[in-house]
């Protein structure tokens, strides 16, 4: 079958999509967008999180055909040609990136969280990111990164906010 969808603002067509292929496979292997990672293939780890019509989904659980005529946003769309998105920069600045395998999914989930909640509490952050597993950071640096990104996106931080803090 032919899949036609909008990916990161550009209409894409992929031919000969097998009905059992996941959206993740099509994004990575057929469209050349390797940002979303293939880890568990069961929707348990969150490393493949993308936007589908503006909602975060695990791309490994979405059949490619379900994206027909829809909008898909990947981690690649967060940055522009000149700079990282504030969420991406906050993860770097807070030391929340180690092996990097979970990072794309965490970035998309964090972007969604801050877009919906502005400056989420630590409890809201923990709940929103509960589906994203990380084996390297111990999560505190990730919480620091979310706080920093929220502050920067709200325009209230000038490089401050990476220190660990309590619930807001």
Phi, psi and omega in degrees: 000158176262132176253126175237122178207168177261122181241119180053040176087358181240131177293133181235146172233135177231127180266160176058039176283124178285141185299339180268358181288141177276157174302322179302312180299315181296316179300311185285309191268332184255332181255354177071032178248086187277005184300310178291133187261150177257103182245294188258336184057023181226007179073019184263337190254337178081000184290346181255016184299129175224169171270137171234111186052040175084000179246137179289134178221159172275112185297338179290340181261354182262121174294138184306321180299336178291345180271358181306124177072009185250172179257129179242134176236128181249173179301331180300334183279350181292315182276154170256183185296336187258335187205157173290153172293151179306327177294314179298315181296323179296321178297320177294309185295327182273356181074028183271003179250119175240267180288333175090356184290321180276343191303313182303315179294320177296322179296314180295315180296321178293317177304313179298314181301310182291324177298321181278324189245356180070268178241086184291152173289166177299324179295317177296321179296313179300318179295313183294328183260008183300334180272006180247116182264140176223129181260356188255318194272337186078006172075335182296319178294329177293315176299319176301318181295320179296315178301314181296315179297317179297317178298314181294319180290334176277351179079021184254355183239141175240061179091354180267169172104005180275350181287148180294138180222174180278183178295140180279000000 
